[in-house]
Amino acid sequence: MATTTISLPEGTEAHRGAVLHFLDDPGNNPEAITGSVEYIEDGLLCVHDGKVLALGKAAELLPQLPDGTKLTDWNGSLIMPGFIDTHVHMPQLPVMASYGTQLLDWLENYTFPHESRFQDADWARTQAEQFTQLLLAHGTTSGLIFCTSHRASVDALFEAAERQGMAMTAGKVLMDRHAPDTLTDTARSGYEDSLALLDKWHHRGRQRYAITPRFAPTSSPEQLALAGQLASAHPDVLVQTHWAENTGEIAWTRELFPDRTSYLDVYDHYGLLGTHTVLAHGIHIDERDRQRLTETGSRIAFCPTSNTFLGSGLFDLAGARSAGVMVGLASDVGGGSSLSMLATMAEAYKVCRLRGQTLTPWQAFYLATLGNARVLHREQELGNFRPGQQADFIVLDHRASPLLAMKEPYSRTLLETLFDLMILGDDRAIAATATGGILRYRRATASLGESLTDSAHTAAAGQQGT
């Protein structure tokens, strides 16, 4: 927080409102957050050239703004870093809320037929554009994304993300068996396509590549071995896949890989575990699995809405954390039923309660921002408002819906306001979303965000009150 005079160059833009971000993991005790949370009731976020320049009290920073500075006053709403989603499927938007099946039937009946359409490059571009726009409308500015097995789907996603200034990590699905011919590749073609896409997109601007076997049953041993070779040759590239989501999936994996001691051992054997690996789900696991995850530094993406919707099971968040496993939070659309990280937090809270655990608002909002940035190795650019970070932020309106407005007078603390947002909030609570300091989305009905320019910031400083 600024307490002294700093240099704010011409071209600085400023956003005023209550500001909240995380400096470290707050843990899961609502009373023990000292040093991990920074909250400024009347704050000013200063942005220059797409990055955070300064954050501090409005009373201290307003007088330092250069003449001509564009100042947006968000009228007391809550400014936070943009949400980050650690597991979501770009091609599965239209299969959200598909009725009545568990994982394997759901893939065959809904997912595979729809993903087959992405061999059409025009269709892929249309869907990728819709996907990125909907993410922004839900406050998500970055994520780890599954595309399809078609190269065109990956190009389309990254192109759309570039246009929106988003920081995406994504990859072509590797799948050379147990799927329709319209979706399968071969071990060799999957490797070559992945390498070409990696060379094209990894570290191109804000984009990153992820090696992406769908899950062990749909990849042959040869394909998994080549994926492991690719990961070894490019250690800063993420690996993403699914793991231990459904009991039927686990039994099938055991049949297909009888020489391996466990589902996790399949990925371990082929060199696919490590600090850059994100395994979606991890529901039906034991202490040996958790120990191996800790030893290798592999991470889990906790996907509560899809796990409950598909009836897969209840993730043991406390067990993973106590074992030292790094965990992210994810929507898993289309198995998940909402792109909203607020809705995802609500379902995560319910899963924890059914496990006899809890999830504080501090921990939930940390996971959706800085925690998920750490899972994806992007905490040096994303996740909070340290100077030099990319200026990805959202404006949360905690009076956006009738229920939130009803609760607002009864929320006496910031903790209670955050809990209202995570339990009752949805896309209506997102008043605005910015990437790289540029507003990419603004809710049509939002009355928030009065823009002031030139010397108007001086008058605003005089009106800031106590």
C-alpha positions in Angstrom: 0.0 0.0 0.0 1.4 3.4 -1.0 2.4 5.7 1.9 4.9 8.0 0.1 5.1 10.0 -3.1 5.6 7.9 -6.2 6.0 8.7 -9.9 2.9 8.3 -11.9 3.6 8.8 -15.6 1.3 10.3 -18.2 -1.0 7.7 -19.6 -1.8 6.3 -16.1 -5.4 5.2 -15.6 -6.9 4.8 -12.2 -9.8 2.8 -10.8 -11.4 3.7 -7.4 -13.3 1.5 -5.1 -12.9 -1.0 -2.3 -9.9 -3.2 -3.3 -9.2 -6.8 -2.1 -6.3 -9.1 -3.1 -4.2 -11.8 -1.6 -0.5 -11.7 -0.8 -0.3 -15.3 0.3 -2.4 -18.3 1.2 -4.7 -17.3 4.0 -5.2 -20.9 5.2 -8.7 -22.1 6.1 -9.1 -20.4 9.5 -11.3 -17.3 9.2 -9.5 -15.6 12.1 -5.9 -16.3 11.0 -5.3 -14.2 7.9 -2.8 -11.7 9.1 -0.3 -10.8 6.3 -2.1 -12.8 3.6 -5.0 -10.4 2.7 -4.8 -6.8 1.7 -8.1 -4.8 1.8 -8.4 -1.1 1.2 -11.9 0.2 1.9 -11.4 3.3 -0.4 -8.6 2.3 -2.7 -7.0 3.4 -5.9 -5.6 0.9 -8.5 -3.3 2.7 -10.9 -2.6 1.0 -14.2 0.0 1.9 -16.9 0.8 0.1 -20.1 -1.4 -2.8 -19.2 0.3 -3.5 -15.8 -0.3 -2.5 -12.2 1.7 0.6 -11.4 0.5 1.3 -7.9 -2.2 0.4 -5.3 -3.0 2.4 -2.2 -5.5 4.5 -0.4 -7.4 6.9 -2.6 -6.6 9.8 -0.3 -2.9 9.3 -0.8 -2.8 8.5 -4.5 -5.4 10.9 -6.0 -3.3 14.0 -5.5 -0.4 12.4 -7.3 -2.3 11.6 -10.5 -1.0 13.5 -13.5 -3.4 16.0 -15.2 -5.5 14.2 -17.8 -5.6 10.9 -15.9 -8.7 8.9 -16.7 -10.2 8.0 -13.3 -13.1 5.5 -13.0 -15.0 5.6 -9.7 -16.7 2.2 -9.1 -18.9 3.7 -6.4 -17.9 1.5 -3.5 -18.0 -1.8 -5.4 -15.2 -4.4 -4.8 -12.2 -4.5 -7.2 -10.4 -7.8 -7.2 -7.9 -9.6 -9.5 -9.6 -11.5 -12.4 -10.7 -15.0 -11.7 -8.6 -17.9 -12.9 -10.1 -21.3 -13.9 -7.7 -24.3 -13.6 -9.8 -26.8 -15.7 -12.5 -26.0 -18.3 -13.4 -27.3 -21.7 -13.8 -24.8 -24.5 -15.8 -27.1 -26.8 -18.3 -28.2 -24.2 -20.4 -25.2 -23.6 -23.5 -26.6 -25.4 -23.3 -29.9 -23.5 -23.7 -28.2 -20.1 -26.7 -29.4 -18.1 -27.2 -32.5 -20.2 -29.5 -34.9 -18.4 -29.0 -38.1 -16.6 -25.7 -39.9 -17.1 -22.4 -40.5 -15.3 -19.0 -39.8 -16.8 -18.4 -42.5 -19.4 -21.9 -42.4 -20.8 -21.9 -38.6 -20.7 -18.7 -38.6 -22.8 -20.1 -41.0 -25.4 -23.6 -39.5 -25.6 -22.9 -35.8 -25.4 -19.3 -34.8 -25.4 -17.8 -36.8 -28.3 -20.5 -36.0 -30.8 -20.2 -32.3 -30.1 -16.4 -32.2 -30.1 -16.4 -33.8 -33.5 -17.8 -30.6 -35.0 -14.5 -28.8 -34.2 -12.8 -30.3 -37.3 -14.6 -27.4 -39.0 -12.3 -24.4 -38.5 -15.0 -21.8 -39.0 -17.1 -23.6 -36.3 -14.1 -23.7 -34.0 -13.5 -20.0 -34.4 -17.2 -19.1 -33.7 -17.2 -21.3 -30.5 -13.9 -20.0 -29.3 -15.1 -16.4 -29.6 -18.3 -17.2 -27.7 -16.3 -19.1 -25.0 -13.9 -16.2 -24.3 -16.7 -13.6 -24.2 -18.7 -15.7 -21.8 -15.6 -16.2 -19.6 -15.2 -12.5 -19.4 -18.8 -12.0 -18.6 -18.4 -14.3 -15.6 -15.2 -12.6 -14.4 -12.7 -15.1 -15.6 -9.6 -13.6 -17.3 -7.3 -16.6 -17.4 -7.5 -20.4 -17.4 -6.2 -23.9 -18.2 -8.2 -25.0 -21.2 -9.0 -28.3 -23.0 -9.6 -27.8 -26.7 -10.4 -30.9 -28.9 -8.2 -33.3 -30.8 -8.3 -30.9 -33.8 -5.5 -28.4 -34.3 -8.0 -25.9 -35.5 -9.6 -25.8 -32.1 -6.4 -24.8 -30.4 -5.6 -22.1 -33.0 -9.1 -20.8 -32.6 -8.9 -20.6 -28.8 -5.6 -18.8 -28.7 -6.6 -16.4 -31.5 -9.7 -15.4 -29.5 -7.7 -15.1 -26.3 -5.2 -12.8 -28.0 -8.0 -10.5 -29.2 -9.4 -10.3 -25.7 -6.0 -9.8 -24.0 -6.5 -13.0 -21.9 -3.8 -15.2 -20.5 -4.7 -18.7 -21.5 -2.9 -22.1 -21.2 -4.4 -24.7 -23.6 -3.7 -27.7 -25.6 -4.9 -30.2 -28.3 -6.5 -33.3 -26.8 -4.4 -36.5 -27.3 -6.7 -39.4 -27.9 -5.8 -42.3 -30.2 -8.3 -45.0 -29.1 -11.7 -45.7 -27.6 -13.3 -42.7 -29.3 -15.0 -41.9 -32.6 -12.9 -41.8 -35.7 -13.8 -38.1 -36.1 -11.9 -37.4 -32.8 -9.0 -39.9 -32.7 -5.4 -39.1 -33.7 -2.5 -41.5 -33.7 0.4 -41.6 -31.3 2.7 -40.0 -33.8 0.3 -37.4 -35.3 -0.7 -36.4 -31.8 2.9 -35.8 -30.8 3.7 -33.9 -34.0 0.5 -31.8 -33.8 1.3 -30.9 -30.2 4.9 -30.0 -30.9 3.8 -27.8 -33.8 1.2 -26.0 -31.7 3.7 -25.7 -28.8 6.3 -24.1 -31.0 3.6 -21.7 -32.4 1.9 -20.6 -29.2 3.9 -21.3 -26.1 5.1 -17.9 -24.8 3.5 -16.0 -27.7 2.4 -12.9 -25.8 0.3 -14.1 -22.8 -0.5 -17.6 -24.2 1.0 -20.8 -22.9 0.8 -24.4 -24.2 -0.3 -27.5 -22.3 0.3 -31.1 -23.2 -3.2 -32.6 -23.0 -3.9 -36.4 -23.0 -7.7 -36.6 -22.3 -7.3 -39.4 -19.8 -5.4 -42.7 -19.7 -8.1 -44.9 -21.2 -8.2 -42.9 -24.5 -4.5 -42.9 -25.0 -2.4 -45.9 -25.9 0.8 -46.7 -24.0 2.7 -45.4 -27.1 0.8 -42.1 -27.0 1.4 -41.6 -23.3 5.1 -42.4 -23.7 5.4 -39.8 -26.5 3.5 -37.2 -24.3 6.0 -37.9 -21.5 8.9 -37.3 -23.9 7.4 -34.0 -25.0 7.0 -33.0 -21.4 10.6 -33.9 -20.6 11.9 -31.9 -23.5 9.8 -28.9 -22.6 9.8 -28.7 -18.8 8.1 -25.3 -18.5 5.1 -26.5 -20.5 2.1 -27.7 -18.4 0.6 -31.2 -18.6 -3.1 -31.5 -18.0 -5.3 -34.5 -17.9 -8.2 -36.2 -16.0 -7.6 -38.6 -13.1 -9.7 -40.7 -10.6 -13.0 -38.9 -11.3 -15.3 -41.9 -11.5 -15.2 -45.5 -10.2 -16.1 -46.9 -13.6 -13.2 -44.9 -15.2 -10.8 -46.3 -12.5 -11.9 -49.9 -13.1 -11.5 -49.4 -16.9 -8.0 -48.0 -16.5 -7.0 -51.0 -14.4 -8.1 -53.3 -17.2 -6.2 -51.4 -19.8 -3.0 -51.0 -17.8 -2.8 -54.3 -15.8 1.0 -53.9 -15.2 0.6 -50.6 -13.4 0.0 -50.5 -9.6 -2.6 -47.7 -9.7 -4.2 -45.1 -12.0 -1.7 -42.6 -10.8 1.1 -45.0 -11.5 0.1 -45.0 -15.2 0.9 -41.3 -15.5 4.0 -41.7 -13.3 5.3 -44.5 -15.4 5.1 -42.4 -18.6 6.8 -39.4 -17.1 3.6 -37.3 -16.9 3.8 -36.3 -13.2 5.7 -33.2 -11.9 5.4 -29.7 -10.7 3.9 -28.6 -14.1 1.1 -31.3 -14.0 -2.5 -30.5 -13.2 -4.7 -33.5 -12.7 -8.4 -32.7 -12.8 -10.6 -34.3 -10.1 -8.6 -36.7 -8.0 -11.7 -37.8 -6.0 -11.2 -41.6 -5.4 -7.6 -41.6 -4.2 -5.7 -42.8 -1.1 -2.8 -41.7 1.0 -0.2 -43.3 -1.3 -1.6 -41.2 -4.1 -1.4 -38.1 -2.1 2.1 -38.9 -1.0 3.2 -39.4 -4.6 1.6 -36.1 -5.7 3.5 -34.3 -2.9 6.8 -36.0 -3.9 6.4 -35.0 -7.5 4.8 -31.6 -6.9 1.8 -32.6 -9.1 -1.4 -30.5 -8.6 -5.1 -31.3 -8.5 -7.9 -29.2 -10.0 -10.9 -29.5 -7.7 -14.1 -29.5 -9.9 -17.0 -29.4 -7.5 -19.9 -28.5 -9.8 -19.1 -31.3 -12.3 -18.4 -33.8 -9.5 -21.8 -33.3 -8.0 -23.7 -32.9 -11.3 -22.3 -36.1 -12.7 -22.5 -37.9 -9.4 -18.8 -38.7 -9.4 -18.1 -38.1 -5.7 -16.9 -35.6 -3.1 -13.3 -34.4 -3.2 -11.4 -34.4 0.1 -10.0 -30.9 0.1 -8.8 -31.1 3.7 -7.0 -34.4 3.1 -5.2 -33.1 0.0 -4.1 -29.9 1.8 -2.9 -31.7 4.9 -0.8 -34.0 2.7 0.8 -30.9 1.1 -0.9 -31.3 -2.3 -1.4 -28.0 -4.2 -5.0 -27.7 -5.1 -6.7 -25.3 -7.6 -10.4 -24.6 -8.1 -12.1 -25.2 -11.4 -15.5 -25.0 -13.2 -15.0 -28.0 -15.5 -17.6 -26.8 -17.9 -19.2 -28.7 -19.6 -19.5 -31.4 -16.9 -19.7 -28.4 -14.6 -22.9 -26.5 -14.8 -21.6 -22.9 -14.7 -18.6 -20.8 -15.9 -19.0 -18.7 -12.8 -16.2 -19.1 -10.2 -18.6 -17.7 -7.7 -21.0 -20.7 -8.3 -17.9 -22.9 -8.2 -17.0 -21.6 -4.8 -20.5 -22.2 -3.6 -20.5 -25.8 -4.7 -17.0 -26.3 -3.2 -18.3 -25.1 0.1 -21.2 -27.6 0.0 -18.8 -30.5 -1.0 -16.6 -29.6 2.0 -19.6 -29.5 4.4 -20.8 -32.9 3.2 -17.2 -34.1 4.0 -17.5 -32.6 7.5 -15.1 -29.8 6.5 -15.4 -26.2 5.7 -14.2 -23.6 3.2 -13.8 -20.1 4.3 -14.5 -17.2 1.9 -10.9 -16.1 2.3 -9.7 -19.5 1.1 -12.3 -19.7 -1.7 -11.4 -16.3 -3.2 -7.7 -16.9 -2.7 -8.0 -20.2 -4.7 -9.9 -18.4 -7.5 -7.2 -15.8 -7.9 -3.6 -16.1 -6.5 -4.0 -19.7 -5.6 -4.9 -20.8 -9.1 -2.2 -18.6 -10.5 0.3 -20.5 -8.4 -1.1 -23.8 -9.6 -0.5 -22.7 -13.2 3.0 -21.2 -12.5 1.7 -17.8 -13.4 1.9 -16.0 -10.0 4.6 -13.7 -11.3 2.2 -12.1 -13.6 -1.3 -12.9 -12.4 -3.4 -13.3 -9.3 -2.9 -10.1 -7.3 -2.1 -6.4 -7.6 1.6 -6.3 -6.8 3.3 -3.6 -8.9 4.3 -5.1 -12.3 1.5 -7.6 -12.4 -0.7 -7.7 -15.4 -3.7 -5.5 -14.8 -6.4 -8.2 -15.0 -9.2 -7.2 -12.7 -12.9 -7.5 -12.1 -15.5 -5.3 -10.4 -17.9 -7.2 -8.1 -21.2 -5.6 -7.3 -22.4 -7.1 -4.0 -25.9 -5.7 -4.6 -26.4 -7.0 -8.1 -29.3 -9.4 -7.6 -32.4 -9.1 -5.5 -31.1 -11.6 -3.0 -27.7 -10.0 -2.7 -29.3 -6.6 -2.3 -31.6 -8.0 0.4 -28.6 -9.5 2.3 -26.3 -6.5 2.0 -27.7 -4.5 5.0 -27.1 -7.6 7.2 -23.5 -8.2 6.2 -21.5 -6.5 8.9 -18.0 -7.6 7.9 -16.0 -8.1 4.7 -16.0 -11.9 5.5 -19.8 -11.9 5.4 -20.0 -9.9 2.2 -17.6 -12.3 0.5 -19.6 -15.3 1.7 -22.8 -13.7 0.3 -21.1 -13.3 -3.0 -19.8 -16.9 -3.1 -23.1 -18.5 -2.1 -25.7 -16.1 -3.7 -23.6 -14.6 -6.5 -23.6 -15.4 -10.2 -22.7 -13.6 -13.4 -24.9 -10.6 -12.4 -22.4 -9.8 -9.7 -19.7 -9.1 -12.4 -20.1 -5.4 -13.1 -16.9 -5.2 -15.3 -13.9 -7.3 -16.4 -10.6 -6.0 -17.6 -7.5 -7.6 -19.0 -4.3 -5.8 -19.4 -6.0 -2.7 -18.0 -8.6 -2.6 -20.8 -12.3 -3.1 -20.0 -13.4 -6.1 -22.1 -16.8 -6.6 -20.5 -19.3 -4.3 -18.7 -22.7 -5.5 -17.5 -25.4 -3.8 -19.6 -27.5 -2.9 -16.5 -24.6 -1.7 -14.4 -24.9 1.8 -13.1 -21.4 1.6 -11.6 -18.3 3.2 -12.9 -18.4 6.9 -13.4 -15.4 8.0 -15.6 -13.7 11.2 -14.7 -10.8 12.8 -16.6 -8.4 15.8 -16.5 -8.6 17.6 -13.2 -11.7 15.8 -12.1 -9.7 13.5 -9.9 -8.8 16.5 -7.7 -12.5 17.1 -7.0 -13.0 13.4 -6.3 -10.2 13.5 -3.8 -12.0 16.3 -2.0 -15.2 14.3 -1.8 -13.6 11.1 -0.5 -14.7 11.8 3.1 -13.4 9.9 6.1 
